[in-house]
Amino acid sequence: MNIKLKILFSFLMITALVFGFIHVYFPADNYSFERLHIFLFNLCTGGTILLYYTQGRVKVSKTVSFFFLGSLIYAFSAFFKIYPITIFVSVPLFVLVEKIRIKKFSLFPIGFFKSKEPVSQKFHQASLLCLSMGIVMAGMVILNNEYFKFVTMEKLTLNTFFLGFSFPLSLITLSLVFSMLKKIEVSSAKVVMEVCFWTITLGVIIFFVFILFEKFIPQIFVTFALFTAVVTVFYLYSKFADKIQQKLFLTSGIGFLILTAISGIAYIFLQMSEGYDPQKIKWLLHMHVFASLYGWNLCGLSVICRFDDFPIKLHSPTVIFIHWLTAIVLAPLGIFYGWFAILAIIGYSFITLTLFFSTNNRKIADE
């Protein structure tokens, strides 16, 4: 990836986090800065990197460029609640994603059901499908809530559905993880890999449905299934993946993913408890979100953007420590205390700029 793209994406990622803290200093009842924060990271930055990575070209294609510009229009129109523009731009965004997916794979995702299809490719196609369907579903929610009022549900809001744009980034990161397990694709472990694929992809969808209908007990079962699948992925990856610097970053990323599974289970149990007060456990929800977005997803996106550059010149354990400190301590506290927000932005800027711009002039990664 060239220097201009690295500057663009790192700037957007840092800007996204800044918007996540703006309400701490400048409360705004009419606008949700959190919405803009999520869109800029997941859709504009993450979605564009996903499409760029899928095409595998050195230069950014017109298709990817149009998607990026359209995603910015989508993000800001949704933020300012100019919903006709949001709905209008949803159509070309969906078409652009599907154009790239179909060219890379096929119109119908028949690869999901082929035993010879690498699991990494299944996760890759699932991430593209999740992105295009997320755009469609968010558009349908806007149409329902703002115009038609066909369905009335407390959880059926755009603020619920915009979190779904993080799923494509999770799936493409898992694609990277499984691409490093090619040597066990031909062994009996392939069955375990397939089970992990279907458990994670279907589990996320089913879990989202249970959230909409506020079914807590089924959420617990699905979350435990997802937790088991993620721990299995961690075992396979730590045991069979080649020892390269990317492995260290992605292992840290899987650690974030395990943490989100645990915090998700804890949050559901707390919701079911007597005297549940959402304000008292708001910190747990924020830790869950930051660990997912700026922990797990950032690990995947950084590896994608620097994939051809590894090994890169950085002291990996130090960066990983600062990454964890920022994502699970400073950023969640920053939602409540302004000084922690500043520290979180500084820490995250350091992590992002280090991952994007560290040189690769060392023969052996400093692990």
Secondary structure as UniProt FT lines:
FT   HELIX           3..25
FT   HELIX           33..38
FT   HELIX           39..47
FT   HELIX           48..55
FT   HELIX           62..79
FT   TURN            80..81
FT   HELIX           83..104
FT   HELIX           110..113
FT   TURN            115..116
FT   HELIX           119..143
FT   HELIX           144..148
FT   TURN            154..155
FT   HELIX           158..161
FT   HELIX           162..166
FT   HELIX           167..179
FT   TURN            180..181
FT   HELIX           182..184
FT   TURN            185..186
FT   HELIX           189..212
FT   TURN            213..214
FT   HELIX           216..240
FT   HELIX           245..272
FT   TURN            274..275
FT   TURN            278..281
FT   HELIX           282..291
FT   HELIX           292..297
FT   HELIX           298..305
FT   TURN            306..309
FT   HELIX           316..325
FT   HELIX           326..330
FT   HELIX           331..334
FT   TURN            335..336
FT   HELIX           338..357
//
